[in-house]
Amino acid sequence: MKKAGKNTNDNNTRESVEYYLDDEEVCMSRDPEQYGGIYRELAELLGDAAVAKIWKHYRGLTVTFPMRLHSRDQIHQFIESNMKAMKPAEIGKAVGLSERRVRQIIHDIRNKKKQKKDSK
């Protein structure tokens, strides 16, 4: 088998987990304390099967997670669709931007709409 998987239920009733990595069965304890470093936190958050998949796919690499989850275009689209219904501070909190940055984006959106209107 080529993918990682687990042979347990999610109700934490079993004491060990069987993983299949590159046709090799690996049994490990279900206890998150058995994992090292970041894998311990991931096991607590996501479960054993997800940790095995992450380890299998990314082992040996340094992975950095950016602060921004969504693309810039998605954030601008959210702001544009909510700028009349929500305050800039509320939008900023929802998308992880400062109120000032949200106001700048709203200003840019309004200018683009005005330029499209004027060019017609």
Backbone torsions as a table, in degrees:
resi	resn	phi	psi	omega
1	MET	NA	149.5	-176.9
2	LYS	-104.3	-18.0	-176.3
3	LYS	-110.6	157.7	179.2
4	ALA	-83.1	144.4	178.6
5	GLY	-152.2	174.5	177.9
6	LYS	-130.0	153.3	-174.9
7	ASN	-115.9	45.9	-178.6
8	THR	-140.4	171.7	174.2
9	ASN	-90.5	165.0	177.4
10	ASP	-83.3	-0.7	-176.1
11	ASN	-87.8	11.2	175.3
12	ASN	57.4	34.6	-178.8
13	THR	-88.2	-18.7	-178.4
14	ARG	-98.7	154.8	-176.3
15	GLU	-91.6	-19.2	-178.8
16	SER	-133.8	163.7	-178.8
17	VAL	-125.6	138.2	176.8
18	GLU	-107.7	121.1	177.7
19	TYR	-108.7	148.1	175.8
20	TYR	-118.5	106.8	-177.7
21	LEU	-122.2	117.8	-179.1
22	ASP	50.7	52.9	177.9
23	ASP	62.4	17.4	-179.2
24	GLU	-121.6	126.0	-180.0
25	GLU	-83.5	131.8	178.9
26	VAL	-125.7	122.9	177.6
27	CYS	-103.8	132.6	179.2
28	MET	-138.5	157.0	177.5
29	SER	-66.7	149.2	177.5
30	ARG	-78.5	-11.2	-176.3
31	ASP	-68.5	118.1	179.2
32	PRO	-58.1	-22.8	179.3
33	GLU	-66.5	-16.0	179.5
34	GLN	-75.4	-19.6	-179.4
35	TYR	-82.5	156.1	178.5
36	GLY	-101.8	144.2	172.3
37	GLY	52.3	-128.0	-175.4
38	ILE	-64.0	-26.6	-179.9
39	TYR	-64.1	-29.8	177.0
40	ARG	-64.3	-47.1	179.7
41	GLU	-63.9	-41.4	178.9
42	LEU	-64.6	-39.1	178.6
43	ALA	-63.2	-40.8	178.5
44	GLU	-66.9	-36.6	-176.3
45	LEU	-83.0	-43.2	-170.4
46	LEU	-112.1	-22.4	-177.3
47	GLY	102.0	165.8	-174.5
48	ASP	-63.4	-43.8	-176.7
49	ALA	-63.0	-42.3	179.6
50	ALA	-65.6	-39.5	179.1
51	VAL	-63.5	-41.3	178.6
52	ALA	-62.7	-41.0	178.8
53	LYS	-66.1	-44.3	179.4
54	ILE	-62.5	-46.5	179.9
55	TRP	-60.6	-45.1	-178.2
56	LYS	-61.4	-43.0	-174.3
57	HIS	-81.1	-37.6	-171.5
58	TYR	-113.8	4.1	-176.6
59	ARG	-56.0	138.7	-179.5
60	GLY	86.8	-10.3	-179.0
61	LEU	-100.0	154.9	170.6
62	THR	-99.5	121.4	-176.6
63	VAL	-114.2	130.6	176.9
64	THR	-116.5	131.4	178.5
65	PHE	-99.8	117.2	179.3
66	PRO	-62.4	155.3	178.1
67	MET	-64.4	-35.1	-176.2
68	ARG	-87.5	122.9	179.2
69	LEU	-83.3	-42.1	-175.3
70	HIS	-98.6	157.8	179.3
71	SER	-68.9	160.2	178.5
72	ARG	-59.4	-42.5	179.4
73	ASP	-62.8	-40.4	179.2
74	GLN	-64.1	-41.5	178.8
75	ILE	-64.7	-44.0	179.0
76	HIS	-63.5	-39.2	178.5
77	GLN	-64.3	-42.0	177.6
78	PHE	-61.8	-45.0	-179.9
79	ILE	-62.6	-44.8	-178.9
80	GLU	-62.4	-39.1	-178.0
81	SER	-78.7	-15.6	-177.4
82	ASN	-117.4	1.8	-173.2
83	MET	-68.4	-19.6	177.5
84	LYS	-91.5	-23.9	-175.9
85	ALA	-95.9	-24.0	-176.0
86	MET	-122.7	154.2	174.1
87	LYS	-77.4	151.8	178.8
88	PRO	-55.0	-35.1	178.7
89	ALA	-65.4	-39.4	178.8
90	GLU	-67.6	-41.9	178.3
91	ILE	-62.8	-45.1	-179.7
92	GLY	-58.3	-42.4	178.7
93	LYS	-64.6	-38.6	-178.4
94	ALA	-68.6	-35.8	-175.5
95	VAL	-106.1	-2.9	177.5
96	GLY	80.2	31.5	176.7
97	LEU	-119.9	161.3	176.5
98	SER	-74.7	158.3	177.5
99	GLU	-60.3	-39.0	179.9
100	ARG	-61.5	-44.1	179.7
101	ARG	-65.4	-38.4	177.6
102	VAL	-62.4	-42.8	178.1
103	ARG	-62.3	-39.3	177.3
104	GLN	-62.5	-43.0	179.6
105	ILE	-66.3	-41.3	176.7
106	ILE	-60.4	-42.4	177.9
107	HIS	-60.5	-45.4	178.2
108	ASP	-62.8	-40.9	179.4
109	ILE	-63.0	-44.8	-179.9
110	ARG	-65.3	-38.9	178.1
111	ASN	-64.3	-41.0	178.5
112	LYS	-64.4	-40.6	177.9
113	LYS	-64.6	-40.5	179.8
114	LYS	-65.5	-40.8	178.8
115	GLN	-65.1	-39.2	177.3
116	LYS	-64.6	-40.1	-179.6
117	LYS	-67.2	-41.6	-178.6
118	ASP	-70.4	-29.3	-178.0
119	SER	-78.2	-11.1	179.5
120	LYS	-81.5	NA	NA
